[in-house]
Each structure stands twice: as C-alpha cells, then as structure tokens.
Amino acid sequence: MKGKRYTEEQIVRILGEVSSGRSIAETARQYSVSEGTIYRWRKKFGGMEISEVRRLKELEAENARLRRIVAQQAMDNDALKELLRGKW
C-alpha cells in the first residue's frame, strides 16, 4: 500500500499544528501518517519556516549535482591515469 506524499511546505504546516499544542497522535490520525513519521519530520524540519525548507531543498539538489560532477571528474582522472600508464 502506497502512502500519501506530503511536500515540505505541507510538513511544516503539520508540524506547526503539533507545536501549537495539538497532540501528535491526533495529528497523525488526521493526516494518515504514523506517529514515527511525525517525529522524523520534527527531527528534520523542526523549527523551520517554509522559506527555510525551500532553501534546504535547493541546497540538497545543488549538493547532489556537485557530487555527481566530482564523481565524474574522479572517473575521468582515473581513466587518464590508466591511459598514461599504457594499460589500455
């Protein structure tokens, strides 16, 4: 069974309900998620505003892009080293 997928903005709003005094169990039932999911969300997004979450998402995407670039350059360097050694 595939669950619902909430955006980061929706998660921040849900966590806002919890921080305003609503119980985690009640909130979890309303949004059909487990209490563990809300705790995990709170660990990752707790205290963040929507703009901060958007910025975090941008930074994670940029970090992933840069990691791919570095990995590709490392592979290129290894290939060139092998070529210079004459092991082709």
WOHU-V846147 format. One line per field, one symbol per residue. ss: DSSP state (H for helix, E for strand, - for the rest). psi: psi as a letter, one per 20 degrees, with the letter a starting at -180 (. if undefined). Layout:
BEGIN
ss=???
psi=???
END
This chain:
BEGIN
ss=-------HHHHHHHHHHHH----HHHHHHHH---HHHHHHHHHHH----HHHHHHHHHHHHHHHHHHHHHHHHHHHHHHHHHHHH---
psi=pprqoqrhghgggghhggijiqqhggggggjlrqhhggggghhgjpjqrhhhgggggghhggggghhggggghgggggghghghijl.
END
